[in-house]
């Protein structure tokens, strides 16, 4: 099971998203795959041992860039559009794939095609987006 922190500045928007995703985990009986908790970004370094990955809200991406903390867990900034439509399954798939990309390393990790978070337009997991792209080619 992957333990996922949803993180933002003070925890308001991340609390809303984490609660929604955790409810979807229960509704879809995915407790063996993932759990979601809210951890405000200011507490993330001290609480990183509680989770396997942190998914950070996009409005504080600048904090992630400026942060010099040595994280043991991967930090993934959720693209703006990715917050709109994706299901809990999409978040879980992104977490699984980011963990593979990180290969045991901490700090910021992003998908190779997502150099600028603001430019990402997908409305599903990165895995599904890649599959859709390859089908069109």
N, CA, C and O of each residue as an XYZ file, in Angstrom:
548
protein
N       0.841     -1.181      0.000
C       0.000      0.000      0.000
C       0.885      1.243      0.000
O       1.872      1.320      0.731
N       0.517      2.201     -0.824
C       1.247      3.464     -0.905
C       0.577      4.478      0.020
O      -0.634      4.690     -0.033
N       1.391      5.093      0.861
C       0.903      6.151      1.751
C       1.231      7.487      1.093
O       2.397      7.824      0.890
N       0.178      8.247      0.763
C       0.335      9.471     -0.016
C      -0.083     10.678      0.809
O      -1.192     10.728      1.340
N       0.823     11.652      0.910
C       0.480     12.928      1.543
C       0.039     13.887      0.455
O       0.679     13.990     -0.591
N      -1.051     14.584      0.704
C      -1.456     15.700     -0.142
C      -1.083     16.940      0.656
O      -1.479     17.086      1.812
N      -0.321     17.830      0.033
C       0.270     18.923      0.793
C       0.067     20.267      0.112
O       0.164     20.379     -1.110
N      -0.215     21.285      0.915
C      -0.255     22.666      0.430
C       0.219     23.573      1.562
O       0.687     23.094      2.595
N       0.097     24.854      1.366
C       0.619     25.816      2.327
C       0.135     25.622      3.747
O       0.922     25.275      4.627
N      -1.128     25.837      3.981
C      -1.692     25.729      5.326
C      -2.558     24.493      5.502
O      -2.928     24.152      6.626
N      -2.881     23.829      4.422
C      -3.631     22.592      4.534
C      -5.103     22.668      4.194
O      -5.813     21.673      4.341
N      -5.591     23.826      3.739
C      -7.021     23.931      3.432
C      -7.379     23.182      2.150
O      -8.223     22.286      2.177
N      -6.755     23.533      1.035
C      -7.088     22.851     -0.223
C      -6.593     21.411     -0.208
O      -7.250     20.524     -0.753
N      -5.451     21.173      0.404
C      -4.960     19.794      0.476
C      -5.850     18.946      1.375
O      -6.032     17.754      1.126
N      -6.404     19.555      2.414
C      -7.327     18.817      3.283
C      -8.572     18.396      2.535
O      -9.042     17.268      2.687
N      -9.111     19.298      1.728
C     -10.288     18.986      0.927
C      -9.988     17.841     -0.041
O     -10.750     16.878     -0.126
N      -8.870     17.952     -0.773
C      -8.520     16.924     -1.756
C      -8.198     15.593     -1.077
O      -8.658     14.546     -1.534
N      -7.425     15.613     -0.010
C      -7.074     14.373      0.690
C      -8.320     13.676      1.228
O      -8.434     12.453      1.137
N      -9.251     14.440      1.786
C     -10.494     13.844      2.295
C     -11.310     13.220      1.168
O     -11.854     12.126      1.323
N     -11.396     13.919      0.024
C     -12.143     13.386     -1.122
C     -11.509     12.094     -1.624
O     -12.208     11.115     -1.885
N     -10.196     12.095     -1.758
C      -9.506     10.905     -2.261
C      -9.588      9.746     -1.273
O      -9.764      8.599     -1.684
N      -9.466     10.024      0.005
C      -9.559      8.959      1.004
C     -10.966      8.370      1.020
O     -11.131      7.166      1.218
N     -11.987      9.214      0.811
C     -13.354      8.703      0.732
C     -13.523      7.814     -0.502
O     -14.186      6.778     -0.439
N     -12.917      8.224     -1.632
C     -12.975      7.395     -2.840
C     -12.259      6.068     -2.632
O     -12.700      5.039     -3.144
N     -11.156      6.082     -1.883
C     -10.454      4.835     -1.557
C     -11.416      3.883     -0.859
O     -11.492      2.704     -1.204
N     -12.144      4.393      0.115
C     -13.102      3.562      0.858
C     -14.266      3.125     -0.026
O     -14.671      1.963      0.000
N     -14.804      4.066     -0.810
C     -15.948      3.751     -1.676
C     -15.623      2.666     -2.700
O     -16.475      1.844     -3.036
N     -14.386      2.670     -3.192
C     -13.974      1.717     -4.233
C     -13.166      0.547     -3.665
O     -12.602     -0.248     -4.417
N     -13.115      0.447     -2.348
C     -12.429     -0.660     -1.662
C     -10.973     -0.792     -2.113
O     -10.515     -1.877     -2.470
N     -10.260      0.328     -2.089
C      -8.864      0.359     -2.521
C      -7.895      0.499     -1.347
O      -6.746      0.900     -1.531
N      -8.354      0.171     -0.157
C      -7.531      0.344      1.042
C      -6.212     -0.427      0.976
O      -5.241     -0.049      1.631
N      -6.172     -1.496      0.195
C      -4.936     -2.269      0.062
C      -3.951     -1.627     -0.917
O      -2.793     -2.041     -0.986
N      -4.397     -0.622     -1.672
C      -3.531      0.041     -2.663
C      -2.974      1.364     -2.198
O      -1.820      1.686     -2.482
N      -3.796      2.158     -1.469
C      -3.334      3.507     -1.123
C      -4.109      4.094      0.044
O      -5.230      3.689      0.350
N      -3.470      5.060      0.680
C      -4.148      5.907      1.663
C      -3.677      7.336      1.430
O      -2.550      7.567      0.991
N      -4.543      8.282      1.725
C      -4.251      9.699      1.523
C      -4.428     10.436      2.842
O      -5.426     10.258      3.541
N      -3.444     11.267      3.173
C      -3.572     12.136      4.338
C      -3.125     13.542      3.959
O      -2.359     13.731      3.014
N      -3.605     14.503      4.695
C      -3.210     15.901      4.504
C      -2.046     16.190      5.430
O      -2.104     15.921      6.630
N      -0.997     16.737      4.862
C       0.115     17.244      5.662
C       0.461     18.627      5.118
O       0.906     18.737      3.976
N       0.269     19.684      5.904
C       0.665     21.011      5.434
C       2.154     21.018      5.061
O       2.968     20.370      5.719
N       2.492     21.740      4.023
C       3.871     21.734      3.529
C       4.868     22.136      4.609
O       5.983     21.616      4.649
N       4.477     23.051      5.479
C       5.398     23.493      6.531
C       5.748     22.361      7.503
O       6.756     22.445      8.206
N       4.935     21.310      7.551
C       5.182     20.163      8.432
C       5.722     18.941      7.694
O       6.038     17.932      8.323
N       5.830     19.020      6.380
C       6.155     17.841      5.575
C       7.520     17.243      5.910
O       7.636     16.024      6.043
N       8.538     18.058      6.046
C       9.878     17.525      6.329
C       9.886     16.733      7.634
O      10.484     15.659      7.709
N       9.229     17.256      8.651
C       9.203     16.596      9.958
C       8.343     15.337      9.959
O       8.552     14.442     10.778
N       7.377     15.263      9.046
C       6.443     14.131      9.039
C       6.632     13.189      7.848
O       5.797     12.316      7.615
N       7.712     13.356      7.101
C       7.890     12.558      5.887
C       7.989     11.060      6.151
O       7.759     10.261      5.243
N       8.326     10.666      7.368
C       8.387      9.236      7.681
C       7.004      8.592      7.732
O       6.898      7.367      7.791
N       5.938      9.403      7.711
C       4.571      8.883      7.761
C       4.048      8.455      6.393
O       3.021      7.782      6.304
N       4.754      8.846      5.321
C       4.255      8.600      3.967
C       5.370      8.107      3.051
O       6.551      8.161      3.392
N       4.959      7.622      1.874
C       5.912      7.161      0.861
C       6.192      8.223     -0.193
O       7.249      8.212     -0.824
N       5.253      9.133     -0.384
C       5.344     10.170     -1.410
C       4.471     11.347     -0.983
O       3.457     11.175     -0.306
N       4.886     12.550     -1.394
C       4.050     13.735     -1.175
C       3.641     14.289     -2.530
O       4.477     14.509     -3.406
N       2.341     14.512     -2.688
C       1.812     15.156     -3.886
C       1.423     16.566     -3.449
O       0.526     16.750     -2.626
N       2.113     17.554     -4.013
C       2.008     18.938     -3.567
C       1.091     19.720     -4.497
O       1.172     19.594     -5.719
N       0.222     20.524     -3.906
C      -0.707     21.339     -4.686
C       0.078     22.353     -5.527
O       1.095     22.875     -5.071
N      -0.381     22.631     -6.736
C       0.399     23.451     -7.663
C       0.597     24.904     -7.247
O       1.561     25.539     -7.675
N      -0.294     25.440     -6.427
C      -0.145     26.854     -6.073
C       1.034     27.118     -5.143
O       1.366     28.276     -4.889
N       1.673     26.067     -4.632
C       2.885     26.288     -3.831
C       4.117     25.650     -4.484
O       5.099     25.340     -3.809
N       4.052     25.464     -5.782
C       5.210     24.912     -6.500
C       6.460     25.741     -6.232
O       7.557     25.190     -6.138
N       6.313     27.035     -6.112
C       7.458     27.908     -5.851
C       8.150     27.542     -4.537
O       9.369     27.666     -4.419
N       7.375     27.094     -3.556
C       7.976     26.684     -2.279
C       8.815     25.422     -2.463
O       9.892     25.293     -1.881
N       8.317     24.500     -3.271
C       9.056     23.264     -3.531
C      10.374     23.597     -4.225
O      11.420     23.053     -3.871
N      10.325     24.486     -5.209
C      11.541     24.880     -5.928
C      12.563     25.525     -5.000
O      13.763     25.281     -5.125
N      12.086     26.349     -4.068
C      12.984     27.084     -3.171
C      13.453     26.265     -1.973
O      14.424     26.635     -1.313
N      12.787     25.178     -1.691
C      13.067     24.375     -0.496
C      14.406     23.645     -0.626
O      14.625     22.913     -1.591
N      15.282     23.843      0.329
C      16.608     23.200      0.330
C      16.653     21.963      1.231
O      17.714     21.366      1.415
N      15.501     21.578      1.791
C      15.432     20.419      2.671
C      15.808     19.152      1.916
O      15.451     18.991      0.748
N      16.520     18.263      2.573
C      16.854     16.965      1.993
C      15.724     15.993      2.332
O      15.668     15.456      3.438
N      14.844     15.778      1.391
C      13.723     14.859      1.598
C      14.144     13.428      1.279
O      14.940     13.192      0.370
N      13.609     12.491      2.026
C      13.829     11.069      1.763
C      12.729     10.511      0.865
O      12.860      9.413      0.323
N      11.647     11.271      0.710
C      10.512     10.842     -0.108
C      10.437     11.700     -1.369
O      10.902     12.840     -1.367
N       9.858     11.166     -2.442
C       9.651     11.988     -3.634
C       8.561     13.031     -3.402
O       7.570     12.770     -2.719
N       8.759     14.209     -3.978
C       7.757     15.275     -3.977
C       7.313     15.468     -5.418
O       8.138     15.698     -6.303
N       6.022     15.376     -5.650
C       5.468     15.554     -6.994
C       4.476     16.701     -6.944
O       3.515     16.660     -6.176
N       4.702     17.730     -7.759
C       3.773     18.853     -7.834
C       2.652     18.467     -8.789
O       2.890     18.189     -9.964
N       1.434     18.453     -8.272
C       0.263     18.080     -9.067
C      -0.019     19.207    -10.065
O      -0.224     20.347     -9.647
N      -0.036     18.922    -11.365
C      -0.367     19.969    -12.333
C      -1.796     20.490    -12.124
O      -2.679     19.747    -11.696
N      -2.008     21.771    -12.429
C      -3.317     22.403    -12.222
C      -4.453     21.609    -12.847
O      -5.437     21.305    -12.173
N      -4.332     21.271    -14.126
C      -5.432     20.581    -14.809
C      -5.655     19.185    -14.267
O      -6.776     18.677    -14.298
N      -4.600     18.559    -13.771
C      -4.720     17.198    -13.255
C      -5.598     17.171    -12.005
O      -6.131     16.117    -11.658
N      -5.757     18.285    -11.333
C      -6.599     18.334    -10.132
C      -8.084     18.336    -10.473
O      -8.905     18.003     -9.618
N      -8.447     18.699    -11.693
C      -9.846     18.921    -12.051
C     -10.667     17.640    -12.133
O     -11.691     17.516    -11.462
N     -10.232     16.700    -12.941
C     -11.071     15.561    -13.292
C     -10.607     14.198    -12.778
O     -11.451     13.328    -12.566
N      -9.337     13.975    -12.572
C      -8.868     12.625    -12.272
C      -9.555     11.958    -11.091
O      -9.998     12.595    -10.135
N      -9.617     10.658    -11.212
C     -10.205      9.818    -10.172
C      -9.117      9.420     -9.182
O      -7.938      9.715     -9.381
N      -9.526      8.759     -8.133
C      -8.557      8.262     -7.163
C      -7.584      7.305     -7.842
O      -6.404      7.272     -7.494
N      -8.064      6.535     -8.800
C      -7.199      5.611     -9.544
C      -6.088      6.368    -10.270
O      -4.947      5.907    -10.309
N      -6.416      7.534    -10.848
C      -5.406      8.339    -11.536
C      -4.325      8.810    -10.563
O      -3.137      8.766    -10.883
N      -4.734      9.256     -9.389
C      -3.763      9.699     -8.386
C      -2.880      8.536     -7.936
O      -1.672      8.702     -7.766
N      -3.475      7.374     -7.746
C      -2.701      6.203     -7.328
C      -1.703      5.811     -8.415
O      -0.542      5.526     -8.119
N      -2.148      5.795     -9.671
C      -1.238      5.456    -10.772
C      -0.086      6.447    -10.857
O       1.062      6.045    -11.042
N      -0.379      7.742    -10.723
C       0.696      8.734    -10.752
C       1.662      8.511     -9.595
O       2.876      8.608     -9.779
N       1.148      8.218     -8.418
C       2.019      7.963     -7.263
C       2.904      6.742     -7.517
O       4.104      6.780     -7.245
N       2.321      5.666     -8.036
C       3.104      4.460     -8.343
C       4.223      4.773     -9.337
O       5.363      4.346     -9.161
N       3.879      5.524    -10.379
C       4.853      5.812    -11.429
C       5.929      6.794    -10.967
O       7.089      6.662    -11.357
N       5.566      7.763    -10.152
C       6.561      8.691     -9.598
C       7.521      7.937     -8.680
O       8.726      8.186     -8.704
N       6.994      7.021     -7.874
C       7.869      6.222     -7.007
C       8.868      5.412     -7.834
O      10.030      5.284     -7.448
N       8.427      4.867     -8.962
C       9.343      4.125     -9.842
C      10.406      5.056    -10.424
O      11.588      4.715    -10.464
N       9.972      6.237    -10.876
C      10.920      7.210    -11.423
C      11.936      7.651    -10.374
O      13.118      7.813    -10.678
N      11.481      7.841     -9.155
C      12.360      8.308     -8.079
C      13.420      7.269     -7.739
O      14.532      7.618     -7.343
N      13.078      5.998     -7.892
C      14.028      4.910     -7.661
C      14.712      5.023     -6.294
O      15.927      4.870     -6.174
N      13.902      5.293     -5.273
C      14.426      5.357     -3.913
C      14.994      6.694     -3.488
O      15.427      6.844     -2.345
N      15.003      7.666     -4.379
C      15.551      8.980     -4.045
C      14.443      9.927     -3.617
O      13.291      9.779     -4.026
N      14.800     10.898     -2.791
C      13.843     11.903     -2.349
C      14.000     13.197     -3.117
O      14.902     13.345     -3.942
N      13.106     14.133     -2.835
C      13.131     15.428     -3.500
C      12.152     15.468     -4.653
O      11.388     14.529     -4.881
N      12.191     16.571     -5.371
C      11.221     16.770     -6.450
C      11.448     15.788     -7.597
O      12.570     15.584     -8.060
N      10.350     15.192     -8.034
C      10.364     14.266     -9.172
C       9.217     14.664    -10.087
O       8.128     14.992     -9.615
N       9.455     14.636    -11.384
C       8.383     14.926    -12.345
C       8.527     13.993    -13.531
O       9.590     13.428    -13.787
N       7.427     13.853    -14.243
C       7.461     13.029    -15.444
C       8.276     13.758    -16.514
O       8.225     14.986    -16.588
N       9.024     13.028    -17.342
C       9.894     13.665    -18.332
C       9.169     14.644    -19.263
O       9.746     15.655    -19.664
N       7.930     14.357    -19.601
C       7.177     15.229    -20.519
C       6.574     16.439    -19.816
O       5.928     17.266    -20.461
N       6.769     16.554    -18.529
C       6.124     17.619    -17.752
C       7.158     18.553    -17.135
O       7.243     18.691    -15.914
N       7.936     19.187    -17.994
C       8.982     20.095    -17.514
C       8.401     21.320    -16.805
O       8.954     21.790    -15.811
N       7.291     21.826    -17.319
C       6.621     22.984    -16.697
C       5.221     22.560    -16.268
O       4.381     22.228    -17.104
N       4.983     22.573    -14.984
C       3.697     22.135    -14.437
C       2.528     22.886    -15.067
O       1.489     22.289    -15.347
N       2.689     24.178    -15.288
C       1.604     25.002    -15.827
C       1.208     24.605    -17.249
O       0.100     24.917    -17.684
N       2.085     23.929    -17.973
C       1.798     23.546    -19.361
C       1.116     22.189    -19.502
O       0.724     21.813    -20.607
N       0.969     21.457    -18.421
C       0.391     20.113    -18.475
C      -1.113     20.213    -18.702
O      -1.810     20.933    -17.986
N      -1.610     19.485    -19.706
C      -3.034     19.573    -20.052
C      -3.789     18.262    -19.873
O      -4.991     18.207    -20.135
N      -3.121     17.222    -19.439
C      -3.811     15.931    -19.301
C      -4.860     15.994    -18.198
O      -4.729     16.754    -17.238
N      -5.906     15.182    -18.352
C      -6.988     15.113    -17.364
C      -7.134     13.695    -16.815
O      -8.212     13.298    -16.373
N      -6.047     12.947    -16.848
C      -6.029     11.563    -16.368
C      -4.626     11.297    -15.835
O      -3.791     12.201    -15.797
N      -4.371     10.068    -15.428
C      -3.021      9.741    -14.958
C      -2.030      9.860    -16.115
O      -2.408      9.773    -17.283
N      -0.791     10.056    -15.783
C       0.258     10.131    -16.792
C       0.323      8.823    -17.584
O       0.527      8.834    -18.798
N       0.149      7.711    -16.895
C       0.163      6.381    -17.528
C      -0.924      6.282    -18.598
O      -0.655      5.834    -19.713
N      -2.142      6.695    -18.267
C      -3.248      6.652    -19.239
C      -2.998      7.627    -20.379
O      -3.286      7.320    -21.536
N      -2.468      8.788    -20.062
C      -2.167      9.797    -21.074
C      -1.158      9.256    -22.080
O      -1.322      9.443    -23.286
N      -0.108      8.582    -21.587
C       0.881      7.983    -22.493
C       0.244      6.919    -23.383
O       0.534      6.847    -24.577
N      -0.625      6.095    -22.799
C      -1.304      5.046    -23.573
C      -2.180      5.659    -24.661
O      -2.197      5.176    -25.793
N      -2.908      6.724    -24.320
C      -3.758      7.400    -25.312
C      -2.914      7.992    -26.429
O      -3.293      7.910    -27.598
N      -1.787      8.579    -26.092
C      -0.894      9.161    -27.095
C      -0.347      8.100    -28.035
O      -0.274      8.321    -29.244
N       0.036      6.953    -27.493
C       0.608      5.904    -28.345
C      -0.455      5.277    -29.244
O      -0.143      4.837    -30.351
N      -1.708      5.233    -28.782
C      -2.803      4.712    -29.615
C      -3.061      5.613    -30.811
O      -3.415      5.131    -31.887
N      -2.885      6.920    -30.631
C      -3.141      7.882    -31.707
C      -2.036      7.874    -32.756
O      -2.244      8.327    -33.881
N      -0.876      7.368    -32.397
C       0.263      7.403    -33.338
C       0.297      6.222    -34.251
O       1.191      6.116    -35.090
